[in-house]
Amino acid sequence: MSKDKLHLFEAVGVELEYMIVDRETLAVRPIADQLLHQVAGEYTNQIERGVISWSNELVLHVIELKTNGPARSLEGLHRAFQEEVNHINQLLEAHNAMLLPTAMHPLMDPYKEMKLWPHEYNPIYEAYNRIFDCRGHGWANLQSTHINLPFSGDEEFGKLHAAIRILLPVLPGIAASSPIADGAPTGFMDYRMEVYRTNSQKVPSVMGYIVPEAVFSQAEYNDVIFQKMYQDIAPYDPEVLLQEEWLNSRGAIARFDRGSIEIRVLDIQESPLVDIALVRFIADSLRALVQEQFCPIEALKDWDEQSLYEILLQVIKHGEKALLPPEYCRSFGINSDSKVQVGDFWTHIFETLYSAEEVKSEEQLTTLEQVLELGSLSCRILTSQQDWNRTTISSVYRTLSNTLSEGTVFNSHG
């Protein structure tokens, strides 16, 4: 986000990560630096292309597309991302490569195939690799969608942080897209989050409980999260390369240097159309929470990170079929004495926020309604085949690459 003092929900920053794969075999292709060089004429970590910019990531087979600064509106944003996806795919044809969506490569062996970005910022990536070993799925095989939401001052930060913390555990229930890894179903609807949550075990305070601690001011955040994290990483980081705000790997991280909170638990979807629709839904849900549409903001602050983490674990495993405790649902205006499925929870939020007339007339809401009816992308992937092997996996993910090129919604029933 920009350093300009943007207030709550005045803008949004979006980041979409895609893997580069071989057009024929779908094997990961570590050529992100060659792609950027092809456009810039030199090895660079970022290219600005109007509304959207491209940048590198930790590993060489991933390219990130992001809004070039905060976007004041989401209207038409998916089309801007789609144009860049299509342009990159045209450039990748020369390498017999293409972009592939979803949050994990289903066939990649990260211990053999991981290659770090070797250019600018490489010392930082090498430090991560030395401390945490980035060869596993939890570092080398992850593609996500990040949402950056602005705040100005402690009061706005406290409200936004309280809202994000309470919503975080159920986000994989609508955004999971990583049910398959190592050539087989994993048993998790969101396997990316399952491997991500343990990737920093050597220094546990870097990740915490994924759900951030119940802190609601910059000073409190610094004392409870930042200082503990910097202190714990210091013995492994003598050159002080990593002791910055971005070391924080929680599912939502405060960027006080930018005046924003970055949400990081969303798997990337099959096309920008779906990603931006989910960004809209999540931002609108958070706005409703901040405006106390469901319950007082102070009630949200009472939830501790361990309780929310336990809910998150269930959603990572079971997706929209996970069961939410009644006391959690009451924070969203659902008065039930029994547990509620995550899918029903999201339908309730959708029907509360939007009128039938809006849904009929707005492309983002029509897309959301379709996703709620069909299920998360993980659900749709799993129902698209009965027998999983390398051949059927390649077939499904080749269809997903076509869905990305077409900018549509993946329907497992054709």
C-alpha positions, 0 to 999 in steps of 0.5 A: 500500500502507499504511504499516503494516509488512506483510511479504512476501506478507501482502497485495496491492494491485491497480489496474485501469485502464479506458477510457471509450468511446461506447456506439455508436461506441466513440470515447474519451470524456474524461469521467472527471471528470464520472463522479467528480463525478456520485458525489461532487458535486464534482470530486475525484481519488478516491472510496472505496467500501468495498473498492474506490476509484475515481481519475483518471489522466493522461488524461480517458478513463481511470478507475482502480479499485483496492483501498482499501489492501492486500487481505489475501486475493484471495478474492472480490476479482474480484467486488468489482471486478466490482460497481464495473465494473457500477455505473460502467457504469450511471452511464455510461448517462446519457452514452451511454458505457461501460467498455472493457477491454484495454490500448489503444484500437484506433482512438484517434488520441491526437494528436488525442483526448488530454485531460489531467486538468484538476483536482487534480494538473493541474500535475504532468500539465502538466509531464509533457506539457511535457517528454515530450509526452503525446499519443502512444500511449505516454502517452495510450492505455494501460490496465494492471493494477498489482500492489503487493507489500509488503516490510519492510526491506532483506532482504525488499526484496532478495529480492522485487526479485530475484524480480520482476526475473527474472520481469518479462520473461515477464509480457507472455507471459501478460498481453498484450492490446494487439495492435491500434492505429491501426486495424490489427494492430501486429505486436506481441503487447504493443504497449502495452509497445512504445510505453511503453518509449520514452515517456521517451526525452528523459530515459532514466534515468526508464525505464532498461531497464524491468527495474530495475537489480540493486540490492537495498537502499534505499541502493543503489536511491537511489544508482543509480536515484533520484538519477540520475533526479532529476539528469537531470530537474532541468533540465526541472523547475525547479519540482521537481514531478516529483522523487519516487519515482513519477517512476520509470517502470520496469516495477517500481518500488520505493515505499519510502514505502509499503513496496511494489514496484509491478509495471507491465508487465501489460496489463489483461484482459477482466474482473476475473475474469481480472485477479485470477487473473493477480495470484494466479498472479504472486504465487504465482510470486514467492513460489516464487522468494523461497522458492528453490523453483527456484534460490537467490535469489543466482543470481537477483541475477546477472542484469543488466538488459540481458540481461533486457531483451533477453528482454523485447523478444522477449516484447513482440513474440512473446508466448507464442511467444517463445523463452527461452534455456536459461540463463534457464529453468534459473532456474525449474527447466526443464532444457532444452538448447534454447530454450523457448516462453513458453507452455510456460514458463508451463504448467510454472510452473502445473503446478509450483505447483498440484495437479490437485485445486486447479485443479478446485476453485478458480475463480482456478485454473480461469480460469488453466488456461483462459487457458493453454489458449486463449492470451493475450488478444492471441492470442485477439483476433488469432484472432477475425478474419481480415480486420481493418478498422474494422468488424471491430475494432469488432465484436470490441471490442464483444464485449470490452465485453460480456465485461467486463460479464459478468465472463467469459473472452473466447473467440475461438471463441465 
